[in-house]
Amino acid sequence: METDLGYWIIPLAILGGAIRVSTPFLFVSLGEALTERSGRINLGLEGTLVFGAMSGYALAYLTGSPWLGVLAAAICGALFGLVHGVICSLPRVNDIAVGIAMMILGMGLAFYFGKPFVQPVAPDLPAISFGWWSDIPQVRAALEVNVLFLIGAALAVLLWWMLRTTRVGLTLRVVGDSTDAARAMGLRPALIRTCATAVGGAFAGVGGAYLSLYYPGSWNEGISSGQGLMAVALVIFARWNPLACFGAALLFGGAGALGPVLQSVGVSEGYYLFFAAPYVLTLGVLIATSSPTRAMTGAPGELSITK
């Protein structure tokens, strides 16, 4: 079958793998881009992602509905974001330190409450087959696209449009760039940042539900592999632009798909080294964006990393 497919199946498999692997990156990065546009950084999204994966899987198993699981993950993520936002609104509180604490809390709660759901099997989220035109099973498998990826792509366009053209987007950008200017306009920066952090947390929760309900499609304690933290680097790489986050998520997803693709086409030696590709890419992005002349180009002025 590999001979019939030819070498073109490799880029096709990488594309399909990139779409599957990139979806959690996409949701977490969109949520973090929204949060950072308001002038706050949330390093706790790794914990939110893991807790969203656990809560979504648990409710999907208990109710038999994967979409109720996604809703539960979004609500839990929003609650984590809300707690993070409220704490960061207090005087003399550092949002980076709070984010690290929330990450540890989210992962700890997920591991504690998720132990009964390691073995049970929950229903999967649906996928749309864009390979209907082919009789080749590998092509059909590569071109199966989960509905959440399509929703995430639409959200990237919607957020880009909102930030550029709407009153809500302008308000968010003003608050993120200057607290004093926002107060002079009669805005309440703390409230706006808290709401943005809650919405960003909801996005991260949905990304976690995708992990447990579609790819890889199970709940275990090592399900995220640091994707929540890598998404923060992705946002900096994308210069806080939702459309660029979409492209960067596909790039990171393609890097994450290299190992499985090479294994599937018969590479038996050294393919496991490519499983480290997302981490190497993250390190490269951080190095590339650490230049004093361009590191914070386009960054909201009120971010902790810009002060």
N, C-alpha and C positions, 0 to 999 in steps of 0.2 A: 504493500500500500504506500510506503514511503517513496518508492520509485515512481509510482503513478503520480504522486502529488508534486514531486520536484522540490527544488530548493525554495520555491516561493512560499511553501507552507511555513517556513521559519519566521519571516516577517509577519505573516498572517497570525501565527501563534503568539508572537510578541505583542501584536496589536490587541488580540483577544485577552491575553494575560494582563496587558497594561490597563485595559478597561476594568477588568475584575479587581486587580490589586489597587487601582487608583481611587476607587470610590470612597473608602474611608479617609484617605488623604484629602480628597475633594471636599467632603463635608466638614472635616475638622479645620481645614485651611480657610474655607469660607466663613466659618464661625469665628475663627481667630482674626481674620481680616476685618470682620465687622467690629469685633471687640477692640482691636488695636486702632481702628479708625476713630474710635471714641476717646482714645488716649489712655487705654489700659491694656496691659499685657496679661494673658492668662496662661501660665505654665501648668495649670492643673488639668488641662484637657486630656492628658494621658489617663489620669484617674477617671475623668468623666467618660472617656471612650470605653474603658474597661467596665465601669459600672453600667453604662448603657448597653454593652454587649450582654452582661449578665441579666439585667432586668428585662431586656427585650426577649431574650431566650426563655427566661422563666415564665413570663406572661404568655408568650406564644405557646409554650408547652402546656400551661395550665388551661388556656382558653381554646387552643387549636387554631388560633388566627395569628399569622405572622404580622399582619398590619396592626393588630392591637399591641403586639410586641414592639413594633416600631414606635407607636404612640407612647407606650410606657417609657421607652428609652429616651424619647424626646422630652417628656415631662421630667424624668429624673435628671437629665442633663440640664434642663432649665433651672431646676431646683439647686443643683450644684453651682451653676453660674450665678444664681441669685444670692446664694450664701457668700460666694466669693465677692460679688459686687458690694454687698452690704458691709462685709468686713473691711474691704478696701476703702469704703467711704468714711471710715472712722479716721480721726486725726492720727498722724504719725504712724501710719500702717503702710508697709511696703508691699506692693501688689505681687512682686516676684516671690517674696518669702511666703505670702499667703498662697500663691499658686502651687508652690512646692508642697506646702502642708495639705492643700486640697487634693493634690495628686496622690499623696500617700494615703489620705483618708479614703478617697474613692477606690483605690486598689484594695485597701484592707477590707472595706465593707463588701466589695464585690467577691473577694476570696472567701469571706466569712459566710455571706448569705448564698453564695453560688455553689457551695459544696454539694447540696442535694441534687443539683441539676447537671452534674458532670456526665452522668450516664444516660439519663433520659434523652429521647430524640424529639426535637420540636419540628414543626412544619417549616419548610423553606419558603423564602420570598419568591414570587414568580419572576420569570425571565422571558424576554421576547427574542425569538430566533430570527436573526437577520440572514441566516444561511439557508433559508428554505429552498433557495434556487439550486442548491448543490445536493448530490446524492452521497457525498463523501462525509462520513461521520466526524472526522477531524475538523473539517471546515464548519460544519454545523455547530460543533462544540465551541470552536474558537469565536464564532459570531453570535453566541448567546449573550445578550446584554440584559442585565438586571434593570428592573424598572427604576430603582433608586439612583442608578447612574444617570439615567435620562432626566430624572427630577433634579439631581445635582447640577447637571449641565444647564438646565433651564434656570435654576436659582443663581448660577454664576452670571448669566446674562441679566437677570432681573436685578441683582445687587449692583452690578456695574451701572445699569441704567438709573437705579435709585440714587446711588451716590453722586452721579453726575448731574441729574436733571430735576430731582424732586426736593421739596422742602425738608423732608425727613433726612435725605442725604446731606443737604447743606447744613442742617442743624448738627448732624453727627460729625461732619468734618470741622465745623467751627469749634465744637466742644473738644475734639481731638487735637486741634492746633493751638488753641489758647483758652484757658479757663477764664482769664480776665475778660477777654472779648465776649465769651459766651455769657458771662454774668452781666456785662454791659448791655447785652441784647435781651436781658430778662429771662435767660434760660437757667435751668438747674443742672449743672454739669454732673453732679453726683448721681442724680436720678437717671439721667440719660445714659451714663456709663454703666450703671447697674442694669438697666434694661438691655443694653447692648451685650453685656456680659452674659445675661440670662439667655438671650436668643442665640449667642455663640455657643453656649453650653448645650442648648437643645440640638443644634446642628451636630455637635460632637457626639451626643447621645445617639442620634440617628446613624452616624458613621459606625458606632459600636454595634448597633443592631444589625447592620449589614454584615459585619464580621461573623457574628454568631448565627445569623439566620440565612446566610447565602454563601459567603466565601471567607473562611473555609467551611462555615456552616455547622459549627458546634461550639459548645462553651467549654473552655478550659482556662486555667489561670495564666497561661502564657500567650493568650490569643492576640494581643496587640503588638508585641515585639517592638515597642517604642514608637509606634506610628504617630501617637499624639504629640510627642516631642519633636519628631521629624517634621510634622506639619507646621510647627512654629518657624523652623528654618525655611520651610517652603514659602511661608508668607513673606518673609524678608526678601527671599529670592525673587518673588513675584511683585515686589514693590507695592504691596498692599492693594493690588488691583485684582478684583474678583475674576476677570477674564484670564489674566495671567496665572492666577491660582489654578484655573482649570487646566491650562497647558502644563504648568509645573507638576500638577498632580499626575497627569498622564506620563510625564517624564519619570517621576519617581515610581509610578506603577510599572512602567516598562522595565526599569532597573530591577524592581522586585520580581518581575516575571522571567528574568533571564535564566535563573537556575532551573525552574521547572520546565521551561521550553527546551533547554539543552538536554535535559534528562529525557524528555519525551521524544526527541529526534535521534536518540541513541548515543549521545555523548555520555560515556560511563566513567571517565576519569577527569577529575578537576572541576566538574560542573558545580559541585557544592561550594566552591569558592565564590561563585557568582551570587550565592544567596546573601553575601555581604555587600553586594552592589548598592543597595539603598543607603547603607550606613556610610560607605565610601563617598557616595554622592552628597549626602548630608554634610560630611566633613569638608568636601570640596566647596560646597555652597557657602558654608560658614567662613572658610578661608577667603573665597572670592569676594564675599561681601564685607570683609573686615577692613578693607582699605579705608584710611581716614578721609580720603577724598570723595568716596562714593558710598560708604557703608550705609549711611542713613538718608540717602537721596530719596525724597518722597515720603519720609517717615512723618507721622503725626507728631507735632511739636511737644505734646504732653506725655509721650511715652517715657517710661522709666529708663529705657535703654538709650534715650537721646539726651539725658540730663547727667 
